[in-house]
């Protein structure tokens, strides 16, 4: 059951593990008599567990049935079961000692080395079979061997199985497998990136050979799942190369490697870097009070988040004097408390929300004071709501690892599908994402083009600030778009936040759109709780987000207006009085809320409604006077 639905079939796989019998001298320390005793015990147990034949090394005199060891014909028989990609099963000994040899099953699918580095090394190998299935067969054979010989193995609670080579302790599990990935095989840079990311080794003969040794602390099931993920990623890369797709794994900030820059996200340098040419809120705060850096640089949250990871965006990028960014992101919920002395300064400067302030949440649509204006939709063309949520107990987007990001996707997509019911919408993982089982290769090219045309698709980050924040790591894995059947709303999974919901309505339907948004949020909150999760929220900052600019409500209300006559100065004055901002492109004007924290969703929306109503009124007056 451990690999149902996730196992991968490969042309050839060999898996092996090592064990030593408790209370017996190990091969490197024992004498010939001790080795002969182990040989006798193990050949008897192997014979009962997996019918086969034992071949002592040439020159060995300890096994009575082959008193001079194996013959050349015996060696040839063993070699016939050896696959070119996995090394020779024949245990060659320049100075053969008693008690050493090779046990080979009659079927050729199992083998064992006796008294080599350890008391025994058990192999299981298959062709055109699943990797997980082969591991399970190996583990089942180990249990049969243990029972047949009534064996107890040398183990410890801290290290697991104890082996002669300390690097093999733990599960002592090693994989060697063949993959048909001819295009990946030709790309040395890509193989190097994959080797670094998955801690595997590659070799090439005619096909691609991958090997992996499970580290101490990783279970046999965990190691196998790790290998399966690496295989699926290689197969995904092969498909992408075949159609000329993008290989994000080779790009800093989009693969496993962090963006190269002033800071390593894992640790701050002892001395604060020179920030004299940097333009960001975090650079300004650290220049004004460098003691903050000294105070916080060695601190870590419970999940291991560092100050370096939080401030890397503002230090790796010098920014622009006229467009300063916050330059700081949260890596997890605890960052807002562990690094509060710095976060508080930036939040207050950027959002005018002091450390002792509270935030009130109110998503009651009946409180929206709808104004009756622009009934015919002459001026207000579209209303859009956007908000973000993040799951408590997991890192934020800037610090998620592969498995954590996939868990976010699993919980949220299941909740979204439950909310809409059958036929109410569907999830489209980004193209080449392999994390979503119903669509293991992500969305199709046709689906991608449709979502792009509708404006629902998000792309990989390309700004230095976003890449330095870690928002592009492992792209595009476990990211996608959920689209309602009515196309009136969609949600982004694992973009900048775990979840972002966008609701659109034509005309001035502020209340109708808000009702739809709040209905979705309430339903999602309920279903997320059924999965033993909840959204990050506190009384001081409201809903917590990766970017501090979105804290509080996380709400962005946007109205697209058609204005031909209203002067920019008049528009600016109206917007300021209602805490709104605007931008213009030709005859199209986009107005949105400035404040996101310190005032509830209801207050923000009502301010937006009143502001837009006043803008429309003034536009009409200007049009009549023209």
Buried (B, 14 or more C-beta within 10 A) or exposed (E): EBBEEBBBBBBBBBBBBBBBBEEBBBBEEBEBEBBBBBBBBBBEBBBEBBEBBBBBBBBBBBBEEBEEBBEEEBBEBBEEBBBEBBEEBBBEBEEBBBBBBBBBBEEBBBBBBBBBBBBBBBBBBBEEBBBBBBBBBBBEBBEBBBEBBEBEBBBEEEBBBBBBEEEBBBBBBBBBBBBBBBBBBEBEEBBEBBBEBBEBEBEEEEBBBBBBBBBBEBBBBBBBBBBBBBBBBBBBBBBBBEEEBBBBBBBEBBBBBBBEBBBBBEBBEEEBBEBEEBBBBBBBBBBEBEEBBEBBBEBBBEBEBBBBBBBBBBBBBBBEEEEBBBBBBBBBBBBBEBBBBBBBBBBEEBBEBEEEBEBBEBBEBEBBEBBEBBEEEBBBBBBBBBBBBBBEEBBBBBBBEBEBBBBBBBBBBBBBBBBBEEEEBBBBBBBBBBBBEEBEBBBEEEBBEBBEEEEBBBEBBEBBBBBBBBBBBBBBBBBBBBBBEEEBBBBBBBBBBBBBBBBBBEBBBBBBBBBBBBBBBEBBBEBBEEBEBEBBBEEBBBBBBBBBBBBBBBBBBBBBBBBEBBEEEBBEEBBEEBBBEBEEEEEEBBBBBBBBBBBBBBBBBBBBBBBBBBBBBBBBEBBEEE
